[in-house]
Amino acid sequence: MGSKFRMSLGLPVAANINCTDNIRAKNLYIILVKGIGARPNRLPSACVGDMVMATVK
């Protein structure tokens, strides 16, 4: 059978990310992670390739 790869979830909700733009550097603040089924008392987190909603400050 095929093997299943595990990726670590490194970007939780409320994470601040430094993002560079052509004009100047900006900070992204993650609001929510799309497509993650959450359990009680666990923050949804994102990994590589996940879609997130964020604000730019």
N, C-alpha and C positions, 0 to 999 in steps of 0.2 A: 504494500500500500504506500501511498504518498506520505511524505513527512510534513509535519506542520511546524512552521517557523514561529517563534515567539519574539515579539518586539517589545522593548521596554517602553512604558508610557512616561515620557519625560516632561510633558507640558500640562500641568493641572490647570483647572479653572482658576482665574485670578493671577495668572503668571504674567510678568512683564517681560517683553521681548524687545531687544534693540533691533530695529529694522533700518537699513540704509535705503535712501531714495536718491534720485538724481539731484534734488535740490539740497536736502540736508538730512541728517539722521533723525529718526522718529522712534517713539516708543509705542509698542502694541500691547494692549491689555486684553487678554482672552476672556470673553464673556461666557461662551458656551461651546461645547464640542458636539458636532452633529453625528448622529448614528451610534452613540455609545449608550448601551443599556446600563443604567446605574443601579446600585444596591444602596440600602440605607447606610448612612454614615460613611460613604465613600465618595470622594470628589471625582467627577468624570475627568479623565486625562486624555491627551492626544499624543499620537506618535507620528512618525513620518508618513505623509500621504493622507492624513485625516483632515477633514474640513472643519474649520473653526470660525466662530464669529468673534470679531475683535474690534476694539475702538482704537483710534489713532490719536495720540496726545503729543 
